[in-house]
Amino acid sequence: MINQSVKEFDRAGSRIAADFRAMIADSEDLLKAAATMSGEGLAAARVKFEEKVSRAKTALADASQPMLEKSRETAAAVNVYVHDNPWSAVGVAATAGLLMGILVAKR
């Protein structure tokens, strides 16, 4: 379940990275064209750039949604477990704190 979510997030991240690379390339083209283009050419380049930005925003929102849902599910499951097993949760937290303290003290 979590592996599937991670894979989906990685695929979405790759799409977002590709969109941002394209957006950067388009912005560079827009800057180069700004010096030589007429009003119409510049307006067309601007529209294209705005479309890329919009697509990147949508991809980011789509990629983050499944992870947010999984995080909420996980938090709910942890909440139920802690309420059902409070002393186990205290023991796990104390052990984690102790281990972190030891690791920090060594540095």
C-alpha positions, 0 to 999 in steps of 0.5 A, spaced: 500 500 500 505 504 501 510 502 496 504 503 491 503 510 494 511 512 493 511 509 486 505 514 484 508 519 488 515 518 484 511 518 477 508 524 479 514 527 481 518 525 474 512 529 471 512 535 475 520 535 474 519 534 466 514 540 466 518 544 470 524 543 465 519 545 460 517 551 463 524 553 464 526 552 457 520 556 455 521 562 460 528 562 457 525 562 450 520 568 452 526 572 455 530 571 449 524 573 444 522 579 449 528 583 445 526 581 438 518 579 438 513 584 436 507 584 441 503 578 438 509 574 438 510 576 445 503 575 447 503 568 444 509 566 448 506 569 454 500 564 453 504 558 452 508 560 458 502 561 463 499 554 460 506 550 462 505 554 469 498 552 470 500 544 468 505 544 473 501 547 478 495 541 477 501 536 476 503 538 483 496 538 486 495 531 483 501 528 486 500 531 493 493 529 494 494 521 494 500 522 499 495 527 503 490 521 504 495 516 506 498 520 511 491 522 514 489 514 514 496 513 517 495 518 522 488 515 524 491 508 524 496 511 529 491 514 533 487 508 534 493 504 536 495 509 541 488 509 544 488 502 544 495 501 547 497 507 551 503 503 555 506 500 548 506 507 545 509 510 551 514 505 551 516 506 543 516 513 544 521 512 550 525 508 546 526 512 540 527 518 545 533 514 548 536 512 541 536 519 539 539 521 545 545 516 544 546 518 537 546 526 538 550 525 544 556 521 540 556 527 535 
